[in-house]
Amino acid sequence: MTRNFEYDLVVIGAGPAGEKGAAQAAYFGKKVVVVDRQPSGVGGASLNTGTHSKALRETALSFSGLRQRRSYGIDYSLNPHLDIRRIMRREQSVVKTERATIARNLEHHHIETVWGRASLPVSHTVRVALKGGGTRDLSAEIILVATGSSPFRPAGVPFGHPRVHDSDSILRLERLPRSLAIIGGGVIGSEYASVFSALGVKVTLVDGRERLLPFLDAEIAGRLRDHLERKGLHFIFNTRVEKTSASAQRVRITLNTGQVLSVDTVLFAAGRQSNVQGLGLEALGVSLGQRGLVLVNEKYQTSIPNIYAAGDVIGFPALASTSMEQGRVAMVHAFDLHYKERLSPVTPLAVYTIPEIAMAGLTEDECLQKNLPYLVGRAYYANNRRGQLIGDTDGMIKLVFSPADKKLLGVHIIGELASELVHLGANVLADGGSIDAFINSVYNFPTLSDSYKYAAYDGLGKWNELQAQP
């Protein structure tokens, strides 16, 4: 540590990127302090809102009887006056436990914590407006900005009204609405749409694009849409909201097509914006992008060399898993540690809709854009013993691979446990392996993992057909 500085590292934000970046530096003997706005905020959006939304998803699966009904034909009828707060008490216990775990990790690495609002008057100083009053200046060789993101609120929308919500405030609903309009078909909008639909709410999803979740493999996204439409969810694509007004009884949404939606509640899932307000980054010379995104290089270094940024504050993919790794890589570079020097090129992604979706690697569309020849192998849960036992007959594992050497290019899954199963494919991708890796493996039976083998056999059959062509 340079003797003029009080700390080697000041981390702003105690979410996944901040916690893991701080621990990485402290593990190698650096003197570290973490600044967060309040003790209850430890864990960032991943814990404080992500856990709420995942708990609501589990609630939907349990209280709607989806898991039991599809397996055993049991008829469940939801109480329309279901008290969401009561049925999510389990989530409160999970959050409490996780906060304690994070606190222990910081303590274990001898990381100091300071509670308050941070700003950067100069490049090596973080000024904290302390929660208890007064200010404290923390000087450091390196600063890591990991302040996360918040829901973006479009102008002209009456968000203060109790029937109008963003993706955070929707979690504070006391009762289920009878009808819900969701504006935005990205990850958050799609997850909430499927969850509320499973809970018996009449859901309409409006999106300005041509299809749902355009970053996904088109076939997988199409299967999700088909599944949700069969469950009663209504989609409106290529359409924008012109005006939103709310009364004591209803919300009125006027679309650019002239159509008017009248619903109990509306959720605007219009993406996220970086939490950079009040930090003073622009005045300091840190380059920012749209919606406050902090612009960084491949080592998560900003335009000010000693200031790094990681996690949601830098934008896509804005996942806890990648945020943790970004924080670690940033600190390895900052302190020249020669340890974890890059983020893995293979990063699995999961969408917690009902059913789950997960992917790693290239989609068919991306192969076409890159002029990469490819073949596809598929296996369906309907043909898998475990899939039949759990009643998930809509699930599918899809492998995209090269016809030259059968090298795996992408794995795409829809169905139960997709977020878990994707790691098998991601590991083969990271190793540069072929679909033969699945054929040569032995899987417990009956398991959903066994579908990998049959997706690979399906692909092998197409590969053999191609080899037989003159």
N, C-alpha and C positions, 0 to 999 in steps of 0.2 A: 504494500500500500504506500502511495506517495504520502510523505509525512505531513503535507499541508491539509490532507483530507481526514475527516473524522471516520469515514467508512470507506471500504473498498466499493461497496455496492449499496445503492438505495433502490428498492423496488416499489413502484407505485401500483398498488392493486394486489389483493390476496386471493385472486382466482386461480384457476389451473396453471396459466402461464407464469403468473407472479410467484406462486408458491414453489413450483418446480424449478424455476430459474433461480430463485433465492437459495433453495436447498442445494442445487448443483454447485453454485459458487461457494457456499458455506462448507460443503463436503470437501472442497479443496483448500480449506483453511482461510477463506476470505471473511472479512468482517462485514456482516450484512444487516440491514434494517429494512423492514417492510412497513409501508404506510398504507393504511386503508381507512375509508371514511368512517366506519363504525364496526365494532366487534361482531355484530350480527350479520355483517356483510361478508365475512370471510367465506371463501368458496366461490365467489363470483356468481354470474348468471347460471353457470352449470349446476351449482348447488341450490341457489336461492330461488331460481325460477324453473330451471331444467328439471329439478327433482319434483317440483309441484306438477309440471306437465306430465312427466312420466308416471307419477302417482295417479293422476287423473286417468291416464291410459289404462293402468292396471285396474283402477276402479271400474272403468267401462267394461273391461274384459270379465271382471268378477260379477259386478252387479247386473250387467245385461244378460249374464248367463251364456255369453258367447262360447266360452270354452266348454261348459257342460252341455249346452243345448246341441251344439253341432256333433258332439260325441255320443250323446245318449238320448237325444230327442226330447229333452226336458223343456217344457214351456215356461219361460220366465216373463213376467210382466213388470215393467218398471213403475214405481210410484212417481207420478208426475211432480210431486212435491218433495222429491228427494233432496235432502240437505247435504250439499256437497261438502260443507265444512266438517260435518260429523264423519262422513265416510272416508275422509282424507287424513284422519288422525294418525294413521300409520306413517304417512309421509313426514309428519312433524318429528316423529321419533328418528327417522332416517336422517333428516337434516341435522338434528341435534347431535347424533352420533358422528356424522361426517365432520361437523364443525369441531368437535372435540379431537377427532383424528388429525385434522389440519393443524390445530393448535399444538398438539403433541409433536407433530413433525417439525414445526418451526422451533419449538423448544428444544427438541432433540439435536437440532443443528445449531443451537445457540444463536438463533436469529431473533433480534430485537423487533418488537412491534410498536408502532406509534399510531394512535387513532386520531384521524382528522382529515381535513381536505388539503390536498397538495397543490402546489404551483411551482413553476421553475423560473425564478427571477433571473438566474444565469445558468450557464450550461452545466456547472458542477454543483449546484445547490438546489435542494428541494425545500421549499418553505411550507410548513404544515400549520394550518389554522387548527389548533388543537380542539378536540371535542369538549374539553373542560374549560376552554377559554385560553386566550393568548396565542402566541406563535412560537415555533421552534424551527431553526434552520439546520438542515442536515447536509453536510458537504460530503461528496463522494467522487471517486475516480470515475465510476461507471453508474449510469442511471438506466433502469429498465422500466419502461412505461407498459403496464399491463392492466389498463383500467377497464377493459371490456367494452361492451356496447349496450345500447338500450333500444327499445322499439322506436322506429321512425313514425312520427305522427304527421300525416299530410295536412297541409293548411286547409282551413275551411270546414274541418270536421269537428263537431261539438263533443270533444272527448270528455268534458266535465260532466256530461249527462250520464245517469246511471245505466242507461241502455246502450251506451256507445263505449266500446272497449278497444284497447290494444292487446298484444299478446301477453303482457304482464297483468294488467288489470282484470282480464277475463278469468284469471285464477281466483279472484276474490268474489266471484258470483256466489250468492247464498242459495239460490234455487236454479234448477234447470229451466231455461226458456223453452217454450213450445216450438218456436221457430228461430233460426239463426242464419244471418247472411255473413259469409266470410269473404272479405275482399283481399284477394291475393292467393295464388296457388303455388307458392313456394313451399319450402320444407315446413315452416311453422303453420301456414294456412292449411296445408294438406293434412298434417298431423292432427290439428284441432278438428278439421272437418270430419275425419274418420272417427275420432273419439266421440264427438258429440252426436254423430249419426248413430254410433253403436249404443249410445245412451238413450236413444229414442227421440232425439231432437230432429225436427225437419230442417235440414241444412241445404242452403244454396251457396255454392262457391262461385265467385266472379273473378275472372282473371283476364288481363289484357293480352295475354299471349295465346298461341294456337293450341297448346296442349299443356297438360299437367307436368310439372317437374322436368323441364326440357333438358337438364343435365344428365338425366337418367337414360339408360338404354330405352329406346322408344317402345320396344315390345313389353318391357317390364312396366313402364309407365302406363301403357295401354291396358295391361292386365289389371293394374291397380284401379284405373278409372272404371273398367267394366265391372269389377268387383263392387266398388262403391256405388255405382249406379244401380246394380241389382239390389243393394241394401237401401235404396231410396234417396241417395244423395243426388242433388241436381247441380249440373255444371253449366256455366255460361262463360264461353271463351271469346277472345277477340273483342272484349267489351270493357269500357272504363266507366267509373263512377263520375257523374257530373255534379251531383248535389246530394247532401245528406242532411236530413232534418229529423228531430226527435221530439216526441210529445210524452206525456205521462204514460200513455198506453202502448205506443208503437214507434218504430223507426221507419221513416220513408226514405228510400234510396232511389234516386233517379239516374238511369244509365244513359250513356251517349246514344244508344239506339232508340231512346224514347220510352223504353220499358221502365216501369216503376215497381220496385219490390217493397212490400209492407211486411215487416217482421217484428218479432218481440225484441230482438237484440242484434247488434251488428259487431263484428270483430274485424278491425283493420289489421291485416298481417302484411304490412307494406315494407317489410325488410327492417334492417337495423341501422343505427347510426353510432359512430364511435363516441365513447365517453371521453372527450377531450376538452369539454367546456371548462374554463377556469384554470386550465393547466398553464396557459401562456406559451404554448408550443410555437404558434405562428410568429409571435413577437420575437421568439428566440431564434427563429430561422429554420425550424423543423418543417419540412415539406409535408403538406396535407393534401389528400385527394377529396373526392366526392363524399359528402356526409361525414367529413372529419376523419376519414381513413388516414392513418399514419403511414406514409410511404417508406418502405425499407428495401434494402438489398437482400441478396440470397442468404446473408448471415444475420438478417434482422436488425441491421444497423441503419439508423436514420441519416438524414443529411447533416446532422451534427455528430461527429465521429464517436463521442463518448456516450451518446444517448441511443439506446436500443428500444425496440418495441416488439411485442409478441402477443398472440392471442386474438380475440375478437376485434381488438382495437385496430388491427391491420387488415381485417376483412376475411374474405373466403379462404379456407372453408369454414372458419369460425366453429370448430369442434373442440371439445375439451381434450380429446386425444391428441390432435395435432398441436393445440395450444401448449400443452405440457412439453412436447418435444421442441417446439419453437423456442420456448423459454430456456430450455437446457442448451440447445445449439447456440443461442445468442450469447449465453454466458461463457461457453467454451471458447467462442471466438473472442469475446471481450477480454478475457484473461489469458488467452493463448494457452489453453489447457491441453490441447491435442488429445481429446478424449472423444466425445460425441460431436463430430465436426459437421455433420449434415443431417437434415431430415430425410428419412427413408423416402425413396422415390415412389414407393407403393404405400399409399395411405387409404385404408378402408373407410368407407362412408356408410352410415346407416340413417335411414329415415324411419322414425317410430310411428308410422301409420298403423292402421289395423286393416290388412296384414302388414307386417314389417317388410322393409326393403333394405337391401344392402348391396354394395358393389365395391369392386377394386379393379383398377386397370381400365382398358379401353372399351368403349361401347362400339356397336356396329357402325353408328354414324361417324364416330371418330376415326375408325379404320377407313371408311370411305373418303373422309376429308383428307386423310394422310396418304391415300392411294395404297393402302396396305391390303394385300389379299388376305382373306380370312375364311374360316369355316366355323360352324356353330354346332355344339352338342347340347342336348337338353335332357333333363330328367324331371318327372312330375311327381309331386307328393302323392297324387292319386294312385300311383303305381308302387308306392313305398309302404311297407307294412306299418311303420311308425306313423306315417302321414295318415293312413287309414284309421289307426287306433285313436289318434288325437282329433280326427274329424277335419283335418285341413287338407281338402282335396283340390284346392286352388293353387297351392304352392308350386314353385318351379326353381330349379337350378339351371343356369345357362352358362356355358363355357364358350368363350370366343378364343380361337387359336389360329396359329399360322399353318397354312397347308404345306409350307416348305419343310418344316421340321417338327410340326405339332406343338411348338412352343406356345404356352398359355399367354394370351394377350389381355384377357379380361374375364372376370367372374361376376355374375349378376344373379341375385336371389330375391324372390318374393315369397313370403310365407312365414310360418312360425319359426322363431329362433334365427331368422336371417342374419341379424346383427351378430350372432355368435358364429354361425356357420361360415360366414364370409372369410374369417381368418385362415381357414384351411387353404382356400384358394389364394389369399393374399400372400401366404408364406411360399407357395409354389411360384407365384409371380416374382416375389423378391429374390428367389433363388434362380430365376431364369429357367424354371423347369417346364416340362411338357405335360400334356394330358396323360401321358403314361404314368406320371407320378400317382394319379388317382387309381389307375387300373392296377398298379403294382401294390397299392396299399391294402391293408386289411382293416375293416371297420366293424365295430360292434353291430350286432343285429338283434332286434330291429332298431335302427337309428335313422334319423334324417340325413346324417353325414354320409350314409351309404349311397345316397342319391348322387354324390360326386362320381362314384365309380360308373354309374349307369349313364350319366351325362357324358362322361369320357368315352364310354363304349359307343354311345350314339354318335359322338364326334368321330371316333375311329372308323365307324362304318362309312361315314361320308368321306373320310380321308382315303379309305380303301377304294371307294368308288372313283374318286378323283385320280388315284394312281392307275386304275385300270383303263382309264380313257386313253385312246390312241394319241 
